[in-house]
Amino acid sequence: MPAARNKVGFTMKNTPRTREQLLSARLRQLADAGLMRQRRRLDSPLTPHAIMEGQKMLAFASNDYLGLAAHPDIIAAMAQGARDWGAGSGASHLISGHLKAHETLERRLAEFTGFDRCLVFSAGYLANLAVTPTLAAGRDDAIFADRLNHASLIDAARLSRARQHRYPHGDMAALERLLAQSAAKTKVIVSDAVFSMDGDLAPLSDLFRLAERFDAWLVIDDAHGFGVLGPEGRGSLAHCGIRPHPRILLMATLGKAAGTSGAFVAGSALAIEYLLQNARSYIFTTAQPPAIAAAATKSLEIIQNDEARRAHLRALIRQLQTGCAALPWRLLPSETAIQPLMLGENDKALALSQQLWRRGLWVAAIRPPTVPPGTARLRISLSAAHGENDVAELINALRELA
C-alpha cells in the first residue's frame, strides 16, 4: 500500500511516530545527563516566605533583589494604572499602543539613568534582541561579546549578519587583541554588567576605555545591577563612575530589583530614535500593559529614596559569606545578591537542592547549558525582604548537610 500524502505532496507514512520517538529519545538523554528542568508552582505572592505547591518554603530563588514585587504601594499603583488605562495596550507602540503611562515611565527612566532618552520593552529578552542586531546589521560589522553573556545577548548576536568574536570571560587583553585585528565598519562590544550565574561585575571601566580607543559601541545589560548597585540604585555604570555617553546603550530589566515586569534601553537621543525606527522586536511587539508602566514608575521612586533596602541587602550578603566560609563547597566571589555555591557535578547540585527542599528551603540548582559543563551550582539569591534569621536558617542547613 503506498504511503499517504498530505495536500502538498509530502509523504506522511510513520512521520508522527518518528517525530515522537525522536523527541522521546532527546528527553531521555536530558534525563540521563541530569539536565531535565522542573517548574515549581507558586501558590502565594512572591515573598521569601512563600507557599510552593502547598508547602511553606523559605525561598532563595527569585530575582526580587529589593523585595518590591509585593510592595503595597507598587501594587496600588498597578491597580490604579489598570483603572486609568485598562488592562492592555492593544497594539505596538508605533501603531496605537503608546500610552501616557509609557511616556511617563520612559521620561522618568531617562532622568534616573542620566541618559537622553529611553525605550520601554515588554521583556528584557526583547530589549536585547533589539539593540545588537540593529547596530551591527551588516556583514562588514563585528560584535565582540563576553563568553558568559546571557542567552538573550547570545541570541541577539546570532540574529545579526555581523561577524562574531567571543572573548574569554572578563579577559580585556583578549578583547583588545580582537578589536585591534578587526577592520569592521561598525564595532559593537556587548557585555552583561553583573553576570547572572556568577554574580561578578564586568570590568566596565576597561570596556568603556576600549570602546573609546577603537571607536566602538558599548552595549551593557544591567539586568542584575539596576536598582541594587550605584548611588540611589542607578546601576552598575554609576557604581563604576561611568557617566552616560553617546557610545553607550544601557539595557536593564524592570522585573528583578524593580519588582514589576518589562525592560528598557537607554542611550543618546539619536541612538534611541534609530532603535525606534529600526529595531524589529520593538516595532513588531505589542506594548507593555500600561498598568505595569504605572507600577514601574512608582517602583523607581522607591528605589531612588529607600537606601535602607540596599544597606540591608549588603548586610545579608556579608552574613551569608561569613557563614559559608567553612563549607566544603565554594561560594564564588560576588558582592551582589547573586551568591553561587559551586558543586561541579549535576547530580550533586540536584541532590543538595532537593535536600534543602525537604527542609523547607528553596534554592535552585543551576546546570548546563545555563552554565558551562562541570560547573553546576546552587544559585543562592538574596533579597532585601529576607531577614537575618532567614539567612541563618539557610547557613545552618548547609552546615548540617555538609
N, C-alpha and C positions, 0 to 999 in steps of 0.2 A: 504494500500500500504506500503510495507516495506521501512524502511529508506535507503537512498542511502549510499553506502560505497565508500571510495576512494580506490586507488590502494593498500594500505597497510592494508585495512580492518577496518579503523576507521569509526564509524557512523557519517554522515555529516548532518543529519536532524537538522534544526534550529541552527546549530553551528554558522554560520556567524552572524545571527541576535542576538543570545545570547551574542556573543563577543561584538558586537556594543552596545547592551543595557548595558552591564557591564561597558564598557568604558565611555558611556554617563553618567551613574549614578555616577561614580567616579569623572568625571569632574564637575558635578553639586555639589557634596559635596565640592570640592575645591572652587567653586564659592561662595557657601553659607557661607563658612568659611572665605571668603576674601583672599584666597590664590592663586587665578589664577594669573599667570605671563603673562606679555605682553612685546614683543620685541618692541623696538623703532628703527626706521630706520634712520641711519645717512647718510645725503646727502652731506657731506663735509668731508675733512680730520679732524682727531681728534685734536681739539683745544678747549679751553674754550668757544670761540665764534663760535658756530657750527650751521649748518643747519640741523634741525631734522624734517623729514617728511615735508619739505617745509617751516618750520618756523625757524626764527632766535632765537637761545636759548643760554643762558649763562649756561654752563654745570658744575655741581659739582658732576659728577657721574663716572668718569674714574679713573683708577689706574696709569695714566701717571704723576706720582708724580713730576718729574723734567721737564716735558714739552718737552721731547725729541722725542716723536712719530712723530712730524712733523719737526724735526730739519733738516735744509738743508744739513748739512754735512753727517748726517746719511742716508738721502735719497740718496745722491750722492754715498755713499759707497755701498748701496744696489744695485743701478743701475749698478755700476761698477762691483760688485760681480756677477750680472747676466750676464754681458757681458763676464766676465772672466771665469765663471764656469757653466753657464747655469741656467735654471730656477729650476731644481730639482736635487736631489742627485741620484735618480734612484734605490736605494737599501738600505738595512740596513748597518750600519757601518761595520759589520763583514763580509759582502759579498763584495760589491764594492762601497758602498756609503760614505766612509770616505775620504773626500777631504782635500786638504791642507788648505782650508779656515776653516774647522772644527778643524784641528790640531792647527792652529794659535790661534783660539779663546780659545781652551782648555788650551794652554800654557799661554796665557795672563790672563785667569781667575785664574789659579793656582798662578801666580805671584801676582795678585791683592789681592786674599784672603789669601795668605801665606801658603796654603796647598801644599802638594807634587804634587797633580795631580787632574784633573777634567775630568768628562764625560759630554758631552753636549747631551741634550734630546730635542725632538720636542715640548714638553709641560711639564709644572710643574706637572700636574696630573701623567704623565708617569714617571717622575723622582721619585715622592713619591711612586708610585706603585713598583718601582724597589728596593728601599732600605730596608724597614722594612721586607717584606716577604722573602727577600734574607738573611738578617742577622738572623732573627728569623723564621727558616723554619721548626722546628720540634716540636713535642708535648711536649718535655721536656724544651722548651724555653718559655719565657714570655715577653710580651710587656706592658709597663707602659705609659699610654697616658693621657694628659690633656683632660678633658671633652669638652672643647671648641675648640679642634683641627679642622683644616679644613677638609672638606669632603674627600679629597684625602688621608689624613693621616688615617682617619677612615676606608676608603675602603681598604687601604694598610694593615691595621691590620686584617681586615676581610679575606683577601686573605691568610694570614698566618695560619698555623696549630697551632701556638703557643697560649698559654693561654693569655687572655687579661685582663688587670686591668686598669680601668679608675678612675683617682683621681679628686676630685673637683678642679675647675679652680684655678691654682696658689697655691694650698694647699701643701706646701712642707712637712708639718708634716704628712699628709695623705700618700703622696708618700713615705716618709721614712718608715712608718709602712708597707706598701705593699712590699717594697723592702726587709725589714728585715724578713718578713714572707715567702718570696719566696725561694724555693730551686731549681729554674730553672737553667738549664745548661748554657744558654745564656740569659742575661737580656738586653732589649733594652728600653731606655727611649726616648719617642717621644714627641716633642712639637713644636708648632709654636713659632717663636720669637716674632713677632708682630701679635696679633690676628686680623684677617681681619675685623671682625664686631664690635669689641670693641676698637681697636686701642691701647690697652695696651701692655706693653712689659713683656714677661715672665721673671721670676727670674732666669736668665741664670747662674749666678754665683752659686746659690744654686743647680741648676740642675747639673752643672758640678761637684760640690762638692759631691753630692750623687752618681753620676756616678763613680767617683773615689773611694768612700768608698765601694760601692757594686760591683765594677768591671763590670760596665755595659757600653754598647754602648750609646752614646748620639746623637740622630738624631734631627737636628734642621732645621725647614722650615723657611727660612728668606725671603720669597717672598715679604713681605711688608717693610722690613728693608733694604734690599740690595740697595745700591745706595743713600739712604737717611740718614741713621744713620752711626755713626762712623767716624773716620778720613778719609778724602777723599771719603766718602761714602762706606767704606769697609764692612759695615753691622753691625748687632746687636751684634755679638760676639766681634768685635773690639770696639764697643760702650761701652760694659761692661768690656773691658780689658781682655778678654779671648783669649789667643793665640791658634793657631791651635794645635791640639793634636791628636795622633793616635786613640783615642777612639771616636773622634767626626767625624760625617759625616754631612756636611752642604749642604742643598738644597736651591737654590734661583732661581727665575724666571728672564727671560730677557724681559718679556712682560709688566712689570709695570714701575719701575723707569728707566729701561734701554731703554724703548720705542720701542722695537723690538718684538721678539717672541722666545719661547723656554725656556729652563731652563738648569741648570747644577747641578751636585753633586760633591762636593769637599771633599777630605779626604787624608789619607795616601796612598802612592803608593801601598801598599799591599791591602788595603780595596778597592781601586778603581779597581785594577786588578781583585779582587774577584767579584765585581759587573759586570765588563765587561764580565766575563766568565759565570756568573750565573743568572743575572737579566733578567727576561723574557721580560719585557717591553722595555729593551734596545736591546736585541738580536733580537727580532722579530718585530721591528718597522723601517719603512723607515727613514733614517737620515734626519735631518733638511735641508731644502734647503740651499745650500752654500751661496747664496746671503744674507740670513738672518744672517748667521755666520759672513760674512764680515761687515754687518751693526752693529752687536753687538760688534764686535771688535772696531769699531770707537766709538760706544757709551761708551765703557769702558774708552776710552781716555778722552772723555768729562766729564764723571762722576768724574774721578780722578782729573781733572785740573780745574773744574768750581765750586769752593766753593761758589761763589756768588748765585748760584741757591739754594743751601741748606739754606743759610742765609736768602734769600728772603722767602723761604717756611716757615721757622721758624717764621719770622715776620708776615706772613699771619695767621699762627696758633694762635699767641698771639692776633692778631686783632679780629679774629672770637670769641675766648673765651671771650675776654673782652666785645665784642658787644652783646654776647648772655647771659651774666651773669644775666640779669634781666628778661629773658623769663620765662614763666610758665613751659616750658619743660627743662629737664636737659641734658646738654652735659656730656657724660661720661668723666672721667679724662683720657686724652690722650695727649701726647706730640708728636704725629705723625701726618701725613697728614690725617689720618682717624679720623673724628670727628663725633661720633654718637649722634644724638639728640633723646632722648628717648620719645616715645609716649605711649607705652604699648599695646594698642589695635590695631588690624589690620586695622579696618575701620578708626581710627583716623590717622594712618600713611599714609594710602592711600589718605585720604581726604586732608591732608596738602600737600602731594606731588603733587596732582592734582591742588590744589590752586596755588602752586608755578609755576607749568607748565603753567597755564593760564596767569601768569605774565611774562613768558619768562625765567623761571629758572628751570633747570632740576636737580632735586635731587631725588635719588632713594629711594623708600620705601622698607625696608627690613623686611620680615615676616618669621614665621616658614615655613619650617623646617630649614631655614638658621640660624635662631636664636631661642632660647627657647620660648615656648608659653608665652604670656603675656609681651614680651619684644620687640615688633615691634618698629621700629625706622626709622628715616631718616639717611642715611649714607652720610654725607657731606664729599666729597673727595676733598681735596685741591691740587693744582699743582703750581709749580714754574712759570707756564705760566699764572696763574691768576695775576691780578693787585690788588692794594689796592681798587680801585673803584669797582671792581667786587665783592670783599668780602663785601664791604659796601652796595652794592645793595642787596645782599642776607640778610644781617643783617636787613636792613630797611624793607624788605618784611616780614621777620619773625616777626618783632616787630608789623607791621600793622596787620598781620593775628592773632597774639596773642590777 
